[in-house]
Amino acid sequence: MKVFNTLTRKKEELVPVRPGEIRMYSCGPTVYNFFHMGNARPFIIFDTLRRYLEYRGYRVTFVQNFTDIDDKVIKRANEEGTTYDKIAARYIEEYFVDAKGLGIRPASVHPKATDNIDAILTTVETLEKKGFAYAVDGDVYFRTRKFEGYGKLSHQPLEELEAGVRIDVNEKKEDPLDFALWKSAKPGEPSWESPWGHGRPGWHIECSAMANRYLGETIDIHSGGVDLCFPHHENEIAQSEASSGKPFARYWMHNAFLTIDNQKMSKSTGNFFMVRDAAKVYGYQPIRFFMLSAHYRSPLNFSSESLEQAKAALLRLHTAFQNLEFLQKSAESRESNAEERAFLDGFAAYRDRFCEAMDDDLNTADAVSVIFELVRGLNTEFIGKAASKAAADASLRFLSELCDVLGLLPEKSADSIDSEIEALIEARSAARKAKNFKEADRIRDELKARGILLEDTPQGVKWSYSKNT
């Protein structure tokens, strides 16, 4: 597999530090609110990367943090008259609700900053002993210019960074580019004891400390949105490598921005969408499908039209599953014939093309195209024909295999709902057999009102959810 490494600005063969094992860190949310559509893109993309690496046989340790102590968390707590930890706990719980809806699997570890204060303090103390950090009135800052490689991720020299980026002005700092590792306590704010007095960690240091604790001094992949490249990831590299003396991450992967109706997402312009709100309109899975429909390094524009298109495409995909499941139940219990075997033997070529796309810097857009070519082939070869049960079984397994890698398997209806629908269909069939067409029509109308469409086929009655369900 080749991935585009932001550090080198080129595609590189993915070669892990330890053969057969991938250690991966991805920046998680600051938990003071629901996460928005811009957050959703890296969460979905790098969940897909993890899925694919596991599909290819790697043992993946995936760490995604929660920033649970931060100015925004404290501000939200003060506004609501509660404590920072209650705000954090609430929105961590809400994160998992939306993540589950989007098909994002829980990380191997979801560390919180406040659970790793000891590791953070150890890292800051090490940097101070090595001369990379200095304390002023309880604050501790990183000496940016002392780290010779600063700017290597964003590919800008220090002079350009200082001139072109808004720097927090602070008279305590030796240099405007220096950044906080530890912040002294302010009245009424949560704090922890440290060698420099009570305080709390800066934003950047938590990721370095937790990546080191859970993955080691040199990890394979560090990922996140392109907006984190500078200063967050640049600062992570500086403090991590200054502390350990070793490379921090071999590969840096960043997804491009998400725009809303071709404009940058902003609360001031009113185009700021939470995933929770978008899911109420379009559903969670169409959002995931939409995010995977473009290459992760290409800008992606969110609009009502694009989500409706994603929803329609996903319906075609899930209809293929429904058709195959129906075929399983109604197909002849025989071995596949020569024509069927010829088509089934072609699955290997589909798999090769799918993997070729994913191996090319996680090209999910082309991988999705391969799946839809497969669906067209299945529709032509099997759907609506007297196919064998063996062919239906093999087709459903293979379609599920590829869709599972992308997290696009259809959600299974509750068994009780399926059973109820099947019972109504049987009742309708019995009414038709008894020539009670009024009752048969009533049942059909009842199912239609519930979003269930019926289709009478030579193999029996097939049901599916309507497009608007």
N, C-alpha and C positions, 0 to 999 in steps of 0.2 A: 504494500500500500504506500502511496505517496501523499504527503500532505504539504500544504503551503505553510512554510515557517515564517512568521512575521519577523523573526530575528534575522534571518538571512535573505528574506524577500524572494524566496524561490521554493519550488516544490522539491521535497527531499524524501528519500526512502525512509519509511518509519522503522527505525531500528531501536528497540527498547534497551534500556540499561541491563535488564535481566531477561535472558531469552524466554519467550513464551509468556511474559508478564508485562502488563501495562499499568503504570501508576499515574493517575490522572487527577488533576485539581481544577475545579471550575468555580469561579466566583458566584456565590449565591446572593440572595436578596438581603437588603437592610429591612428588618421586619418591623415596620411602623404603619404599614398599610397593605392592602391587597397588591399583588404585583400586576404590572401593566403589560400591554402588548409588546412593548420594546423589550421588557425582561423575558417575555415568553420565547422570543426567538433563540437566544443562546441556550435557554433551558431545554428546548426541544431539540435543537441542533446537536448539542453535545450529549444529550441522552441517546440520540440516534447513533452518534459516533461510538459511544460505549456499547450499545446493542450490537453494532456491526463488528466491533473488535471481538466481542464475546462469540458472535456467530462464526467468526474465523478461527476460533479456538484459543484466543488469549485469555489468561486469567487477569481480570481487570479489577483494580482497586480504585474506586471512584469516590473522591471527597468533594463535597460541596458544602460550604460554610453558611452559617447564619450570622449576620452582623446584628447582634442583639443589644449592643450599647453604642450609641451614636447620638449626635446632636438632634437628629430627626426623631429618634425614639424618645429621647428625653422631652423634647418639645411636645410630642403627641401625648405623653403621659401627663405633663403639666396642664395641657389644654383640657384633658378629661378628668383631672383631679385624681389620678391613680399613680401607680408605680411603673417604672420602665420595664420591669420583668413581667408584669401582667400584660402590658402592651405587646411585648415580644412574644410571650407564650400564645396570646390570641392570634397573632398574625403568622406565627409558625404553623399553628393548626390550620389556619385558612390557606396557607401556602400548599399544604398537603392535599386539601380539598381540590384546588385548581390543578395542581400537578397531576393528581390521579385522573381528573377529567381529561387532561391533555395527553394521558398515556405516558407521563414521565415517571420512570421507576425511581424509588428511593435510592439515594446514594449509598455506597458501602458504609460511609460515615457522614453524618451531618453535624459537625462540631459547631459549638457556639463560642463566640469570643469570650464570654464571661466564664465559661468552663475551662478556659485555657490561659488564665491570667499568669499562672506559674511559668508556662512555656514562653509567654510573651516577655515576662520580666527577665527570664534567663537570656533570651535573645538580645534584649536591650542592654543588659549588663555586659554581655560579651562584646557588643559593639562599642560600648564606652571604654572597656579595657583595651580594645584595639585602636582607640583613637578615632573611631568613625562616628562617635556620638558624644555630645556634651550636654551637661545639665545647667539650666538657668532658672532659679526661683521655682524649683519643683517641676519644670518642664524639661523634657529631654528631646534634642533635635539631632537629626542625621546630617553629617558633614558631606553634602552632596559632591563638592568638588574634589574631595579626597578619594572618592571612588572613580577610578580612571575610566571605567566602561559606561559611565552614566550617559544616557541618550542612545545606546546601541539598539534598543528595541524600537523606539520611535524614529531612529535614524536622523537625529538632529544634534548638532553640536551644542554645547552648553550655551554659547553666546546666542544662538537662535532661540533656544528654549527660554532663556531669560528675557529676550526682547519680545518674543511673540506670544508668550503664554501669560495669562493673568496669574501673578504670584501673590500669595497672601502676605501683606506687609506686616511685619512684626519686629519691633525694635529690639526684642530679646535675641533674635537670631543673628548669628555671625554673618550669614549670607542670605539674600532673599530666596535662593533656591533650596535652602535647607528645609526639611519637613519634620513634622512632629512624630516622635515615636511614643512619647508618654506625655499626657496632659495633666497638669496639677489640678486638684479638686477645686471646683467653684461651690460657693454656698448653696446648699440644698440639692446638689447633684450626687448621684451614686459614685462611690469611689472605692479604691482598694489600696491597701498598704503597700508601699514600695520603698526601695532604698533612697528615693528622692522625696518622700512624703506621700500623702494620700493623693490618688489621682486615678486616671483611667487610660486605656491604650488609645493611641492614634489609630486611624482607619487602616493604614497600609500594613502595619506590623502584624496584625492578627493573622493575615493570610500566610505570611512567611513562617510564623511560629507554628501554625496548624499544619501547613504542608510538610514542614520538617518533622513534626511529631508523628503524623499519621502515614507519611509516605517516604520520608528519608531526605537526605540533604540534596540529592539530585533526582528529580522526578522526570517522567517521560514527556507528559503533555500538560501544559497549562492553557486554559481556554477562558473565553469571555467575549463580551461585546467589544467592538473596536473603540468605543468611547472610553474603555478602561485602559487602553494601551498606554496613554499618558494622562495623568502622572501615576495612576495606581500601579500598573504592572511594571512600569519603569522603576518605581520606588521599591517594589517587591524584589526585583532583581538586585538592586543596589544593596539593600539591607541583608538579603539572604546570602549573597555571594561575599559580601564584606564580612559577615559573621562566620560562614563555614569555610571560605577560601576555595569553594568548589562551584561549578556551574549549577545554577538553580533548576532550570528546566531545559530539556533538549529541544522541544518543539513548542512554539507559541502559536495558537490558533485563535483567530478573531473573526467573528461574523460581522457583516456590514450593517449599517443603520436600517431601521424600519421607519418609513414615512407614513403619514396618514393623509390620504387624498393629496399626495405629492407635496406635502408640507412636513417639516420637522415637527414631531410630536411635542406639544407644549400646553401646559395648563392655561396659559394666558390667552391662547387662541381658541381654546375650547375643543381641541381635537385630541384630547388625552383620554385614552380608553383603557380601562381595567379589563383584564381577561374575564373576570367574573361577569361583567356587564355584556361583553361581546358574546360570551357563551350563551347567555339568556336569549340572544337573538339568533345566533347561527349554530349553536352547539359547540362542544369542545373539539370533537374530532375534525370538523372542517377547518378549525384554526390550525391544528397540527398539520393537516394536509396542505393547507395554504403555505405554511412556513417551509415545508419540504419541497414545494413545487418550483422553487428557484434555488440556484446554488447559494450556499451560505455566505460566500464572499461578495455576492451581488446585492446591491440595494434592492429593497423590496417595498412595494407600496401597498398599504392596507386601504381598502375601500369596500363599500357595500357590494359593488359589482364583483370584485375579486373574491370576496367571501362567498357570494352566491354561486360563482363559478366553481369554487372549491367544493361547496356543498353538493352541487349537481354531479361533479366528477366522482366524489366519494360515494354518492348514491349508486352510480353505475358499477363501481367496484363492489360495493356491498350487495348489490343485486346479483352479481356473479356468484357470491358466496351462497346467497339464498337459493339460486338456481341449482347449484351443485348439491346443496344439502337436500333439496327436493329430489334431485336425481338419485341421490343415495338411497332414499326411501322407496322410490318407485322403479328403479332400474332392475334389469334382469340379473339374477344371481348366476352369472357365468364368467368365464375367463374373457379377457380382452381379445378381440379379433385382431387380425393383422393390421387393419387400418388404424385402429385405436392404439396399438402398440407402437406404430410408427410415430404417431403424434406424441405419445408419452415419452418415447425415446428422445424427443426434441427438447424435453425439459432441461437436459444438461446444458444445451446451448443457451437457453434463457438464463439459467443460473450463472453461466460464464459471463454473459453480457451484463447481468445485474452486478456481479462482483467487479467486473471491469470498470463500471461506472463508479461504484463506491470506492474502489481502490484509487481512482483518479481524484484525490482530494475531496472525498465525500460528496460526489456529484449526485445528490438525491434527486435532482430534476430528471436526469437521464435514467436513474434507477426506477423512478415512477413510470417513465415512458415504457420501460421494459415490461413492467407489470401490466400496463394497459394493453400492450401488444399481446401478452399472454391471455388476457381476458377476451380480446377479440378472437383469438384462436380457439379458446374454449367455447365461446358462443357459436362459432362456425362448426366445430367438430362434434360437440356433445349436446349443447343445450337444445332442448326440443326434439332430440333424436332418441332412438331406442338404444342408448348407450348401456354398457355393462356396469354393474355395481363396482367392479374392480377399477374401471377407468374413472368413475366418479370419485371413488375413494382416493386414488392416486392424485387426481387433479386437485381435489380439495386440500390434501396434505401439502402439495407443492405451492399452491396459491397462498396458503396459510404461512408456509415457511418464509416466503419473501415478504409478505405483508407484516409479519411479526417483527422482522428486522427494522422496519420503518415505524413500527408502533401503530399500524393501520388496520389491525384486525377488527372486525365489527364487534360491537359490544353485544354479548349474549342477552337476550331477553330473559326475564325471570321465568323459571320453569313453570310456575303457577300461571303466568300469563300465556305461555305457549300452550299449556294444557287446556286452558279455557278456550283459546282460539280454535285449537284442534277439535274440541268438543262441539263448538258452534258449527264448524265446518261439517262435522259428521252429522249433526242434526239437520243441517241444510241439505246434505246429500240424501238423508233418509226422507226428508219432506219431498224432495224432487222425485225420488223413487216411488213415493206414495202419490205422486201427482198433486201434492199440496203446494202449488206454485206460489200461492199467496204467502204461506209461511216461509218458503224458501227465499222469496224476495225480501221478506221482513228481516230475516237473518242476515242476508247480504247487505241490506241497508244499515243494519245495526253495526256490522263490522266496518262498513265504509265510514260511518260516523266516527268510529274509533281509529280511523286512519289505516284500516286493513283492506287491501285490495285482493280480490279473488280472481283467479284465471282458471277456466276449465280447459284441461289439456287431455290428450289421449291417455296419459299416464295417471290422471287424477286431477284433483283440485290443488292448485298451487296458490299460496298466499304470500303477500309481501306488504311492507309498510309503504304508504303513499309518499310521494315526493315532499309533501308539505308537513309530514309528521315530524 
